[in-house]
């Protein structure tokens, strides 16, 4: 067994054992303390992040996701504080009594220890760990070398001390302390210790890890591809259309930004606005390509534009040629809007609103662990602590019931 394998298995086993000690009150105290520690340890967090940024060889979008400026560090503290105050997960779901007298209750129970693999986004460490703890699950985090210094400080100087001060085992948050990609492979190969792994990153890497996890019987919640669709219907208000295009491009290195712009007429393409924003229209149109993740920094400042003939064609493109993350229609025609909302099969459908709101914090008040775009039953869209549980039946009888 390699040293890295031993370390990951040790952390996973410790996190698995820590789950039994977690409680709603204790986690709330720990998250509140973690918010205080982010503020108190702002300088070491910033220093570690500056070292990560200086050493990084990333494209512009990835570099933006890696960087934690003063405002973003403050946002980490704010979100942890707010998460601590959110109501805990309601454990009892439903209850009924069968004709034979058995009392049946369905309940939400923790998954256990959950792995999380993410790339150069150190804020994800806090988002994911916070959500898992809030749902009374433990976490084993793994990030790439680009963000490892920052994430190590967040784990060792914020999350683990906060857990300890709240009387909870600090091992409830583990960390793969190596930039080697082998750490990610190990993380998805431990079904008894880490039955679920959250995957966030580029499509190719995430797909490979999901396939590896499946070989080991580990389930995944994968956030690989993104990109928002904005459809300017023939009845779109031009002023609203421009406002939504601009609002959808306020940050370029995020998955829910405008990626594919569909217009009913050529003259609806907001060329002057895009020129002012420094956004290029790449030709020929590249459907299904996420510009936010493009390795070419010039291409990050790009969108795809298509002129389409009908609303049905717009739906077909959004449903079949994109990730299924989110799509929005801009129109004053309510009937057309309803057809679009009913026909789109992705995780979030909008009418006269930006896909930038496809975010756990924006929509539910809780930071997400990721945005799941799977097309099977289970949590879809922004996944928060309210989704991270297993269903359990609890049955009470008097000993004399028979089938």
Buried (B, 14 or more C-beta within 10 A) or exposed (E): EEEBBEBBBEBBBBBBBBBEBBBBEBBBBBBBBBBBBBBBBBEBBBEBBBEBBEEBEBBBBBBBBBBBEEEBBBBBBBBBBBBBEBEBBEBEEEEEEEEEEBEBBBBBEBBBBBBBBBBBBBBBBBBBBBBBBBBBBBBBBBBBBBBBBBBBBBBBBBBBBBBBBBEBBBBBBBBBBBBBBBBBBBBBBBBEBBBBBBBBBBBEBBBBBBEBBEEEEBBBBBBBBBBBBBBBBBBBBEEBBBBBBBBBBEEBBBBBBBBBBBBBEEEBBBEEBBEEBEBBBBEEBBBBBBBBBBEEBEBBBBBBBBBBEEBEBBBEBBBEBBBBBBBBBBBEBEEBBEBBBEBBEBBBBBBBBBBBBBBBBBBBEBBBBBBBBEEEEEBBBBBBBBBBBEEEEEEEEEEEEEE
